[in-house]
Amino acid sequence: MYKSYFGFSEKPFSKTPDPRFLFLSSGHEEALARLEFVLEEREIAVLTGEIGCGKTTLSRALMDRLGDEYHFCFILNPRLNAIEFLRTTARLLDVEQPALSKDDLLEQINNKVYDNYQKGVCPVIVIDEAQMISDPEVFDEIRLLTNFQLDDRNLLGVVIMGQPELREMLASSRFEPLRQRIALHYHLQSLTMEETMEYIDFRLEVAGGTPGLFTPDAVQKLFELTGGVPRRINSMATNALLVAYGNDAALVDSAIIDEIKDELMM
């Protein structure tokens, strides 16, 4: 369809978190650098941001940047109780048969973490959508994972990601012990107008297309409608390309954005 029409080798605004399409705004670049430092120190980081701002894509880019010396374990659905969380962590660390009791689970996890250390590998536990955690004891277990350490170093890193309400959750006095162990709190901001234009052109080029396909007035409308949130931009830009293709248009202008703005649930 529109791919060959515009000369793309792939879809420029896919919703999958492909690190190749990660546009490093100043905020994303800073977040990536600071997360990398925290994980090199084997500590806990908290990354928050609005829905669709690029947290998950950033975590995949972080994995690619750090390389084989780190073993990333992604917990994508954290609606677990404490034992389920530990069993999931154990499985992600390649424990073949996670135990049923907490003490045995912690021993299994400790053994795997130490095995990784001997191999020169640092496990990284990444908890996505952490604002959905309903069992407070899960946060206690996250904190206690950092007890796996030697005299001179921690043996694993933790990244807790979520929507802005995660910050409110962690502000509770209930989680003061966890907060004291968090080395980084970072909140991803939406893109500015200038960054939105750069973002669109960047993704067009990665997909094999030509920058400037979206006119400045179209980008302005997109920015106003999406608030600079990448996932919203992707959705609207895809629909705009479909309309432009259907109209045999060479460019996406503001009239096309006006045509699609009421079709999308923003």
Secondary structure, DSSP 8 states (H G I E B T S, - for coil): -HHHHHT-SS-TT-SS--GGG----HHHHHHHHHHHHHHHTT-EEEEEE-TTSSHHHHHHHHHHHHGGGEEEEEE------HHHHHHHHHHHTT-SS--SSHHHHHHHHHHHHHHHHHTT-EEEEEE-SGGG---HHHHHHHHHHTT-B-SS-BS-EEEEEE-THHHHHHTSGGGHHHHTTEEEEEEE----HHHHHHHHHHHHHHTT--TT-B-HHHHHHHHHHHTT-HHHHHHHHHHHHHHHHHTT-SSB-HHHHHHHTTTS--
